[in-house]
Amino acid sequence: MPAGVSWPRYLKMFGASVLSMFAGAQVVHQYYRPDLTIPEVPPKPGELRTELFGLKERETDSATPKQ
């Protein structure tokens, strides 16, 4: 048996760890409240708040040759 413990003790610890993992995930899910709605029309570029705005500036800067 792993770690030299009995099967009942091992299963209790495994069950407790799985339950605490599920409970933690549920708490985080309730705290952050993800937006699970699916928009009908895809957003236009720049409307998503998750876009990296600095990345666009770096791409345009690197596309123009520096003198």
PyMOL Python script that loads the backbone (N, CA, C, O; Angstrom):
from pymol import cmd

cmd.read_pdbstr("""\
ATOM      1  N   MET A   1       0.845  -1.184   0.000  1.00  0.00           N
ATOM      2  CA  MET A   1       0.000   0.000   0.000  1.00  0.00           C
ATOM      3  C   MET A   1       0.888   1.245   0.000  1.00  0.00           C
ATOM      4  O   MET A   1       1.937   1.253   0.644  1.00  0.00           O
ATOM      5  N   PRO A   2       0.482   2.290  -0.710  1.00  0.00           N
ATOM      6  CA  PRO A   2       1.284   3.510  -0.749  1.00  0.00           C
ATOM      7  C   PRO A   2       1.474   4.117   0.635  1.00  0.00           C
ATOM      8  O   PRO A   2       0.541   4.163   1.436  1.00  0.00           O
ATOM      9  N   ALA A   3       2.669   4.576   0.905  1.00  0.00           N
ATOM     10  CA  ALA A   3       3.038   5.268   2.137  1.00  0.00           C
ATOM     11  C   ALA A   3       2.864   4.400   3.385  1.00  0.00           C
ATOM     12  O   ALA A   3       2.914   4.924   4.498  1.00  0.00           O
ATOM     13  N   GLY A   4       2.666   3.125   3.234  1.00  0.00           N
ATOM     14  CA  GLY A   4       2.592   2.222   4.374  1.00  0.00           C
ATOM     15  C   GLY A   4       1.361   2.386   5.240  1.00  0.00           C
ATOM     16  O   GLY A   4       1.423   2.078   6.430  1.00  0.00           O
ATOM     17  N   VAL A   5       0.243   2.855   4.703  1.00  0.00           N
ATOM     18  CA  VAL A   5      -0.993   2.991   5.482  1.00  0.00           C
ATOM     19  C   VAL A   5      -1.993   1.948   5.003  1.00  0.00           C
ATOM     20  O   VAL A   5      -1.840   1.379   3.922  1.00  0.00           O
ATOM     21  N   SER A   6      -3.009   1.703   5.808  1.00  0.00           N
ATOM     22  CA  SER A   6      -4.008   0.698   5.459  1.00  0.00           C
ATOM     23  C   SER A   6      -4.948   1.238   4.374  1.00  0.00           C
ATOM     24  O   SER A   6      -5.040   2.444   4.149  1.00  0.00           O
ATOM     25  N   TRP A   7      -5.635   0.314   3.717  1.00  0.00           N
ATOM     26  CA  TRP A   7      -6.574   0.705   2.662  1.00  0.00           C
ATOM     27  C   TRP A   7      -7.686   1.623   3.167  1.00  0.00           C
ATOM     28  O   TRP A   7      -7.964   2.629   2.514  1.00  0.00           O
ATOM     29  N   PRO A   8      -8.336   1.330   4.295  1.00  0.00           N
ATOM     30  CA  PRO A   8      -9.403   2.235   4.750  1.00  0.00           C
ATOM     31  C   PRO A   8      -8.894   3.656   5.020  1.00  0.00           C
ATOM     32  O   PRO A   8      -9.550   4.635   4.665  1.00  0.00           O
ATOM     33  N   ARG A   9      -7.724   3.755   5.647  1.00  0.00           N
ATOM     34  CA  ARG A   9      -7.174   5.082   5.928  1.00  0.00           C
ATOM     35  C   ARG A   9      -6.812   5.800   4.617  1.00  0.00           C
ATOM     36  O   ARG A   9      -7.065   6.995   4.470  1.00  0.00           O
ATOM     37  N   TYR A  10      -6.225   5.067   3.677  1.00  0.00           N
ATOM     38  CA  TYR A  10      -5.859   5.632   2.375  1.00  0.00           C
ATOM     39  C   TYR A  10      -7.100   6.128   1.638  1.00  0.00           C
ATOM     40  O   TYR A  10      -7.088   7.227   1.083  1.00  0.00           O
ATOM     41  N   LEU A  11      -8.167   5.335   1.624  1.00  0.00           N
ATOM     42  CA  LEU A  11      -9.391   5.737   0.925  1.00  0.00           C
ATOM     43  C   LEU A  11     -10.058   6.931   1.591  1.00  0.00           C
ATOM     44  O   LEU A  11     -10.620   7.786   0.907  1.00  0.00           O
ATOM     45  N   LYS A  12     -10.002   7.001   2.933  1.00  0.00           N
ATOM     46  CA  LYS A  12     -10.560   8.170   3.625  1.00  0.00           C
ATOM     47  C   LYS A  12      -9.808   9.438   3.252  1.00  0.00           C
ATOM     48  O   LYS A  12     -10.417  10.469   2.964  1.00  0.00           O
ATOM     49  N   MET A  13      -8.490   9.357   3.259  1.00  0.00           N
ATOM     50  CA  MET A  13      -7.680  10.530   2.913  1.00  0.00           C
ATOM     51  C   MET A  13      -7.880  10.921   1.448  1.00  0.00           C
ATOM     52  O   MET A  13      -7.953  12.106   1.124  1.00  0.00           O
ATOM     53  N   PHE A  14      -7.968   9.922   0.563  1.00  0.00           N
ATOM     54  CA  PHE A  14      -8.203  10.202  -0.850  1.00  0.00           C
ATOM     55  C   PHE A  14      -9.565  10.862  -1.044  1.00  0.00           C
ATOM     56  O   PHE A  14      -9.679  11.838  -1.785  1.00  0.00           O
ATOM     57  N   GLY A  15     -10.586  10.345  -0.391  1.00  0.00           N
ATOM     58  CA  GLY A  15     -11.926  10.926  -0.489  1.00  0.00           C
ATOM     59  C   GLY A  15     -11.982  12.342   0.054  1.00  0.00           C
ATOM     60  O   GLY A  15     -12.624  13.213  -0.533  1.00  0.00           O
ATOM     61  N   ALA A  16     -11.307  12.575   1.182  1.00  0.00           N
ATOM     62  CA  ALA A  16     -11.283  13.920   1.764  1.00  0.00           C
ATOM     63  C   ALA A  16     -10.571  14.901   0.848  1.00  0.00           C
ATOM     64  O   ALA A  16     -11.001  16.047   0.713  1.00  0.00           O
ATOM     65  N   SER A  17      -9.486  14.464   0.214  1.00  0.00           N
ATOM     66  CA  SER A  17      -8.757  15.374  -0.671  1.00  0.00           C
ATOM     67  C   SER A  17      -9.564  15.681  -1.927  1.00  0.00           C
ATOM     68  O   SER A  17      -9.550  16.817  -2.400  1.00  0.00           O
ATOM     69  N   VAL A  18     -10.259  14.703  -2.471  1.00  0.00           N
ATOM     70  CA  VAL A  18     -11.082  14.936  -3.658  1.00  0.00           C
ATOM     71  C   VAL A  18     -12.252  15.859  -3.312  1.00  0.00           C
ATOM     72  O   VAL A  18     -12.562  16.776  -4.073  1.00  0.00           O
ATOM     73  N   LEU A  19     -12.897  15.625  -2.180  1.00  0.00           N
ATOM     74  CA  LEU A  19     -14.008  16.490  -1.774  1.00  0.00           C
ATOM     75  C   LEU A  19     -13.550  17.928  -1.517  1.00  0.00           C
ATOM     76  O   LEU A  19     -14.249  18.875  -1.878  1.00  0.00           O
ATOM     77  N   SER A  20     -12.385  18.094  -0.897  1.00  0.00           N
ATOM     78  CA  SER A  20     -11.898  19.455  -0.654  1.00  0.00           C
ATOM     79  C   SER A  20     -11.518  20.133  -1.962  1.00  0.00           C
ATOM     80  O   SER A  20     -11.682  21.345  -2.096  1.00  0.00           O
ATOM     81  N   MET A  21     -11.015  19.374  -2.926  1.00  0.00           N
ATOM     82  CA  MET A  21     -10.701  19.937  -4.232  1.00  0.00           C
ATOM     83  C   MET A  21     -11.983  20.414  -4.928  1.00  0.00           C
ATOM     84  O   MET A  21     -12.012  21.515  -5.479  1.00  0.00           O
ATOM     85  N   PHE A  22     -13.019  19.611  -4.906  1.00  0.00           N
ATOM     86  CA  PHE A  22     -14.294  19.999  -5.517  1.00  0.00           C
ATOM     87  C   PHE A  22     -14.903  21.201  -4.803  1.00  0.00           C
ATOM     88  O   PHE A  22     -15.430  22.104  -5.453  1.00  0.00           O
ATOM     89  N   ALA A  23     -14.835  21.221  -3.474  1.00  0.00           N
ATOM     90  CA  ALA A  23     -15.386  22.341  -2.713  1.00  0.00           C
ATOM     91  C   ALA A  23     -14.623  23.627  -3.023  1.00  0.00           C
ATOM     92  O   ALA A  23     -15.235  24.685  -3.168  1.00  0.00           O
ATOM     93  N   GLY A  24     -13.303  23.552  -3.128  1.00  0.00           N
ATOM     94  CA  GLY A  24     -12.509  24.728  -3.461  1.00  0.00           C
ATOM     95  C   GLY A  24     -12.821  25.248  -4.847  1.00  0.00           C
ATOM     96  O   GLY A  24     -12.908  26.458  -5.053  1.00  0.00           O
ATOM     97  N   ALA A  25     -12.989  24.353  -5.794  1.00  0.00           N
ATOM     98  CA  ALA A  25     -13.331  24.773  -7.145  1.00  0.00           C
ATOM     99  C   ALA A  25     -14.708  25.437  -7.170  1.00  0.00           C
ATOM    100  O   ALA A  25     -14.911  26.420  -7.883  1.00  0.00           O
ATOM    101  N   GLN A  26     -15.632  24.915  -6.409  1.00  0.00           N
ATOM    102  CA  GLN A  26     -16.971  25.498  -6.352  1.00  0.00           C
ATOM    103  C   GLN A  26     -16.936  26.890  -5.726  1.00  0.00           C
ATOM    104  O   GLN A  26     -17.619  27.797  -6.201  1.00  0.00           O
ATOM    105  N   VAL A  27     -16.153  27.065  -4.670  1.00  0.00           N
ATOM    106  CA  VAL A  27     -16.042  28.378  -4.020  1.00  0.00           C
ATOM    107  C   VAL A  27     -15.454  29.398  -4.985  1.00  0.00           C
ATOM    108  O   VAL A  27     -15.957  30.516  -5.093  1.00  0.00           O
ATOM    109  N   VAL A  28     -14.397  29.019  -5.683  1.00  0.00           N
ATOM    110  CA  VAL A  28     -13.788  29.943  -6.652  1.00  0.00           C
ATOM    111  C   VAL A  28     -14.768  30.256  -7.771  1.00  0.00           C
ATOM    112  O   VAL A  28     -14.853  31.402  -8.214  1.00  0.00           O
ATOM    113  N   HIS A  29     -15.504  29.265  -8.232  1.00  0.00           N
ATOM    114  CA  HIS A  29     -16.474  29.469  -9.304  1.00  0.00           C
ATOM    115  C   HIS A  29     -17.576  30.428  -8.857  1.00  0.00           C
ATOM    116  O   HIS A  29     -18.004  31.287  -9.628  1.00  0.00           O
ATOM    117  N   GLN A  30     -18.033  30.286  -7.625  1.00  0.00           N
ATOM    118  CA  GLN A  30     -19.072  31.182  -7.118  1.00  0.00           C
ATOM    119  C   GLN A  30     -18.531  32.586  -6.868  1.00  0.00           C
ATOM    120  O   GLN A  30     -19.262  33.562  -7.034  1.00  0.00           O
ATOM    121  N   TYR A  31     -17.276  32.705  -6.476  1.00  0.00           N
ATOM    122  CA  TYR A  31     -16.692  34.014  -6.177  1.00  0.00           C
ATOM    123  C   TYR A  31     -16.484  34.826  -7.446  1.00  0.00           C
ATOM    124  O   TYR A  31     -16.831  36.006  -7.485  1.00  0.00           O
ATOM    125  N   TYR A  32     -15.925  34.214  -8.481  1.00  0.00           N
ATOM    126  CA  TYR A  32     -15.611  34.948  -9.711  1.00  0.00           C
ATOM    127  C   TYR A  32     -16.783  35.044 -10.673  1.00  0.00           C
ATOM    128  O   TYR A  32     -16.769  35.906 -11.551  1.00  0.00           O
ATOM    129  N   ARG A  33     -17.784  34.207 -10.547  1.00  0.00           N
ATOM    130  CA  ARG A  33     -18.978  34.234 -11.386  1.00  0.00           C
ATOM    131  C   ARG A  33     -18.644  34.415 -12.869  1.00  0.00           C
ATOM    132  O   ARG A  33     -18.835  35.506 -13.405  1.00  0.00           O
ATOM    133  N   PRO A  34     -18.154  33.377 -13.540  1.00  0.00           N
ATOM    134  CA  PRO A  34     -17.799  33.522 -14.949  1.00  0.00           C
ATOM    135  C   PRO A  34     -19.028  33.792 -15.812  1.00  0.00           C
ATOM    136  O   PRO A  34     -20.122  33.310 -15.521  1.00  0.00           O
ATOM    137  N   ASP A  35     -18.834  34.569 -16.879  1.00  0.00           N
ATOM    138  CA  ASP A  35     -19.903  34.871 -17.821  1.00  0.00           C
ATOM    139  C   ASP A  35     -20.006  33.701 -18.790  1.00  0.00           C
ATOM    140  O   ASP A  35     -19.156  33.542 -19.666  1.00  0.00           O
ATOM    141  N   LEU A  36     -21.038  32.886 -18.639  1.00  0.00           N
ATOM    142  CA  LEU A  36     -21.186  31.685 -19.453  1.00  0.00           C
ATOM    143  C   LEU A  36     -22.124  31.889 -20.642  1.00  0.00           C
ATOM    144  O   LEU A  36     -22.477  30.929 -21.327  1.00  0.00           O
ATOM    145  N   THR A  37     -22.528  33.139 -20.888  1.00  0.00           N
ATOM    146  CA  THR A  37     -23.407  33.385 -22.024  1.00  0.00           C
ATOM    147  C   THR A  37     -22.597  33.373 -23.306  1.00  0.00           C
ATOM    148  O   THR A  37     -21.432  33.769 -23.325  1.00  0.00           O
ATOM    149  N   ILE A  38     -23.223  32.919 -24.368  1.00  0.00           N
ATOM    150  CA  ILE A  38     -22.578  32.882 -25.675  1.00  0.00           C
ATOM    151  C   ILE A  38     -23.184  34.000 -26.521  1.00  0.00           C
ATOM    152  O   ILE A  38     -24.390  33.994 -26.768  1.00  0.00           O
ATOM    153  N   PRO A  39     -22.372  34.959 -26.970  1.00  0.00           N
ATOM    154  CA  PRO A  39     -22.933  36.044 -27.776  1.00  0.00           C
ATOM    155  C   PRO A  39     -23.380  35.535 -29.140  1.00  0.00           C
ATOM    156  O   PRO A  39     -22.794  34.601 -29.686  1.00  0.00           O
ATOM    157  N   GLU A  40     -24.432  36.162 -29.691  1.00  0.00           N
ATOM    158  CA  GLU A  40     -24.933  35.734 -30.994  1.00  0.00           C
ATOM    159  C   GLU A  40     -24.001  36.169 -32.112  1.00  0.00           C
ATOM    160  O   GLU A  40     -23.800  35.438 -33.081  1.00  0.00           O
ATOM    161  N   VAL A  41     -23.436  37.353 -31.978  1.00  0.00           N
ATOM    162  CA  VAL A  41     -22.550  37.890 -33.005  1.00  0.00           C
ATOM    163  C   VAL A  41     -21.152  37.991 -32.398  1.00  0.00           C
ATOM    164  O   VAL A  41     -21.005  38.468 -31.273  1.00  0.00           O
ATOM    165  N   PRO A  42     -20.130  37.554 -33.121  1.00  0.00           N
ATOM    166  CA  PRO A  42     -18.782  37.692 -32.559  1.00  0.00           C
ATOM    167  C   PRO A  42     -18.435  39.166 -32.370  1.00  0.00           C
ATOM    168  O   PRO A  42     -18.808  39.992 -33.203  1.00  0.00           O
ATOM    169  N   PRO A  43     -17.737  39.509 -31.305  1.00  0.00           N
ATOM    170  CA  PRO A  43     -17.395  40.912 -31.077  1.00  0.00           C
ATOM    171  C   PRO A  43     -16.396  41.428 -32.105  1.00  0.00           C
ATOM    172  O   PRO A  43     -15.621  40.664 -32.680  1.00  0.00           O
ATOM    173  N   LYS A  44     -16.428  42.724 -32.320  1.00  0.00           N
ATOM    174  CA  LYS A  44     -15.487  43.360 -33.243  1.00  0.00           C
ATOM    175  C   LYS A  44     -14.112  43.411 -32.581  1.00  0.00           C
ATOM    176  O   LYS A  44     -14.010  43.360 -31.355  1.00  0.00           O
ATOM    177  N   PRO A  45     -13.062  43.510 -33.383  1.00  0.00           N
ATOM    178  CA  PRO A  45     -11.725  43.617 -32.777  1.00  0.00           C
ATOM    179  C   PRO A  45     -11.631  44.848 -31.882  1.00  0.00           C
ATOM    180  O   PRO A  45     -12.041  45.942 -32.272  1.00  0.00           O
ATOM    181  N   GLY A  46     -11.101  44.666 -30.709  1.00  0.00           N
ATOM    182  CA  GLY A  46     -10.965  45.757 -29.753  1.00  0.00           C
ATOM    183  C   GLY A  46     -12.078  45.817 -28.734  1.00  0.00           C
ATOM    184  O   GLY A  46     -11.949  46.518 -27.730  1.00  0.00           O
ATOM    185  N   GLU A  47     -13.186  45.093 -28.962  1.00  0.00           N
ATOM    186  CA  GLU A  47     -14.306  45.103 -28.013  1.00  0.00           C
ATOM    187  C   GLU A  47     -14.093  44.130 -26.866  1.00  0.00           C
ATOM    188  O   GLU A  47     -14.639  44.330 -25.781  1.00  0.00           O
ATOM    189  N   LEU A  48     -13.312  43.084 -27.085  1.00  0.00           N
ATOM    190  CA  LEU A  48     -13.059  42.119 -26.018  1.00  0.00           C
ATOM    191  C   LEU A  48     -12.135  42.729 -24.984  1.00  0.00           C
ATOM    192  O   LEU A  48     -11.105  43.310 -25.327  1.00  0.00           O
ATOM    193  N   ARG A  49     -12.494  42.600 -23.744  1.00  0.00           N
ATOM    194  CA  ARG A  49     -11.653  43.137 -22.682  1.00  0.00           C
ATOM    195  C   ARG A  49     -10.454  42.241 -22.423  1.00  0.00           C
ATOM    196  O   ARG A  49      -9.533  42.637 -21.708  1.00  0.00           O
ATOM    197  N   THR A  50     -10.449  41.042 -22.990  1.00  0.00           N
ATOM    198  CA  THR A  50      -9.351  40.121 -22.739  1.00  0.00           C
ATOM    199  C   THR A  50      -8.222  40.277 -23.745  1.00  0.00           C
ATOM    200  O   THR A  50      -7.200  39.601 -23.627  1.00  0.00           O
ATOM    201  N   GLU A  51      -8.383  41.157 -24.734  1.00  0.00           N
ATOM    202  CA  GLU A  51      -7.327  41.333 -25.725  1.00  0.00           C
ATOM    203  C   GLU A  51      -6.126  42.029 -25.106  1.00  0.00           C
ATOM    204  O   GLU A  51      -6.263  42.826 -24.178  1.00  0.00           O
ATOM    205  N   LEU A  52      -4.965  41.722 -25.624  1.00  0.00           N
ATOM    206  CA  LEU A  52      -3.745  42.366 -25.168  1.00  0.00           C
ATOM    207  C   LEU A  52      -3.515  43.610 -26.031  1.00  0.00           C
ATOM    208  O   LEU A  52      -3.016  43.508 -27.152  1.00  0.00           O
ATOM    209  N   PHE A  53      -3.878  44.770 -25.510  1.00  0.00           N
ATOM    210  CA  PHE A  53      -3.772  45.990 -26.289  1.00  0.00           C
ATOM    211  C   PHE A  53      -2.323  46.377 -26.537  1.00  0.00           C
ATOM    212  O   PHE A  53      -2.012  46.941 -27.586  1.00  0.00           O
ATOM    213  N   GLY A  54      -1.436  46.090 -25.607  1.00  0.00           N
ATOM    214  CA  GLY A  54      -0.027  46.410 -25.789  1.00  0.00           C
ATOM    215  C   GLY A  54       0.605  45.590 -26.896  1.00  0.00           C
ATOM    216  O   GLY A  54       1.581  46.024 -27.509  1.00  0.00           O
ATOM    217  N   LEU A  55       0.055  44.394 -27.163  1.00  0.00           N
ATOM    218  CA  LEU A  55       0.607  43.535 -28.194  1.00  0.00           C
ATOM    219  C   LEU A  55       0.426  44.159 -29.561  1.00  0.00           C
ATOM    220  O   LEU A  55       1.326  44.071 -30.396  1.00  0.00           O
ATOM    221  N   LYS A  56      -0.718  44.792 -29.815  1.00  0.00           N
ATOM    222  CA  LYS A  56      -0.954  45.433 -31.104  1.00  0.00           C
ATOM    223  C   LYS A  56       0.030  46.562 -31.330  1.00  0.00           C
ATOM    224  O   LYS A  56       0.541  46.741 -32.435  1.00  0.00           O
ATOM    225  N   GLU A  57       0.298  47.330 -30.272  1.00  0.00           N
ATOM    226  CA  GLU A  57       1.243  48.439 -30.404  1.00  0.00           C
ATOM    227  C   GLU A  57       2.637  47.917 -30.708  1.00  0.00           C
ATOM    228  O   GLU A  57       3.342  48.498 -31.533  1.00  0.00           O
ATOM    229  N   ARG A  58       3.047  46.842 -30.068  1.00  0.00           N
ATOM    230  CA  ARG A  58       4.371  46.283 -30.325  1.00  0.00           C
ATOM    231  C   ARG A  58       4.465  45.722 -31.730  1.00  0.00           C
ATOM    232  O   ARG A  58       5.503  45.848 -32.380  1.00  0.00           O
ATOM    233  N   GLU A  59       3.363  45.088 -32.222  1.00  0.00           N
ATOM    234  CA  GLU A  59       3.385  44.533 -33.569  1.00  0.00           C
ATOM    235  C   GLU A  59       3.511  45.635 -34.610  1.00  0.00           C
ATOM    236  O   GLU A  59       4.257  45.492 -35.578  1.00  0.00           O
ATOM    237  N   THR A  60       2.788  46.735 -34.417  1.00  0.00           N
ATOM    238  CA  THR A  60       2.872  47.826 -35.389  1.00  0.00           C
ATOM    239  C   THR A  60       4.222  48.505 -35.303  1.00  0.00           C
ATOM    240  O   THR A  60       4.748  48.954 -36.322  1.00  0.00           O
ATOM    241  N   ASP A  61       4.800  48.592 -34.105  1.00  0.00           N
ATOM    242  CA  ASP A  61       6.130  49.192 -33.967  1.00  0.00           C
ATOM    243  C   ASP A  61       7.195  48.328 -34.632  1.00  0.00           C
ATOM    244  O   ASP A  61       8.122  48.856 -35.246  1.00  0.00           O
ATOM    245  N   SER A  62       7.076  47.019 -34.518  1.00  0.00           N
ATOM    246  CA  SER A  62       8.082  46.143 -35.103  1.00  0.00           C
ATOM    247  C   SER A  62       7.911  46.033 -36.614  1.00  0.00           C
ATOM    248  O   SER A  62       8.864  45.695 -37.317  1.00  0.00           O
ATOM    249  N   ALA A  63       6.708  46.313 -37.129  1.00  0.00           N
ATOM    250  CA  ALA A  63       6.491  46.237 -38.573  1.00  0.00           C
ATOM    251  C   ALA A  63       7.108  47.430 -39.291  1.00  0.00           C
ATOM    252  O   ALA A  63       7.498  47.316 -40.453  1.00  0.00           O
ATOM    253  N   THR A  64       7.203  48.564 -38.620  1.00  0.00           N
ATOM    254  CA  THR A  64       7.798  49.745 -39.244  1.00  0.00           C
ATOM    255  C   THR A  64       9.300  49.720 -38.998  1.00  0.00           C
ATOM    256  O   THR A  64       9.739  49.559 -37.859  1.00  0.00           O
ATOM    257  N   PRO A  65      10.095  49.879 -40.062  1.00  0.00           N
ATOM    258  CA  PRO A  65      11.555  49.841 -39.867  1.00  0.00           C
ATOM    259  C   PRO A  65      12.034  51.083 -39.131  1.00  0.00           C
ATOM    260  O   PRO A  65      11.567  52.195 -39.377  1.00  0.00           O
ATOM    261  N   LYS A  66      12.971  50.867 -38.228  1.00  0.00           N
ATOM    262  CA  LYS A  66      13.545  51.974 -37.462  1.00  0.00           C
ATOM    263  C   LYS A  66      14.789  52.480 -38.173  1.00  0.00           C
ATOM    264  O   LYS A  66      15.559  51.696 -38.727  1.00  0.00           O
ATOM    265  N   GLN A  67      14.980  53.786 -38.154  1.00  0.00           N
ATOM    266  CA  GLN A  67      16.136  54.369 -38.839  1.00  0.00           C
ATOM    267  C   GLN A  67      17.156  54.875 -37.867  1.00  0.00           C
ATOM    268  O   GLN A  67      18.193  55.396 -38.277  1.00  0.00           O
TER     269      GLN A  67
END
""", "prot")
cmd.dss("prot")
cmd.show_as("cartoon", "prot")
cmd.util.cbc("prot")
cmd.orient("prot")
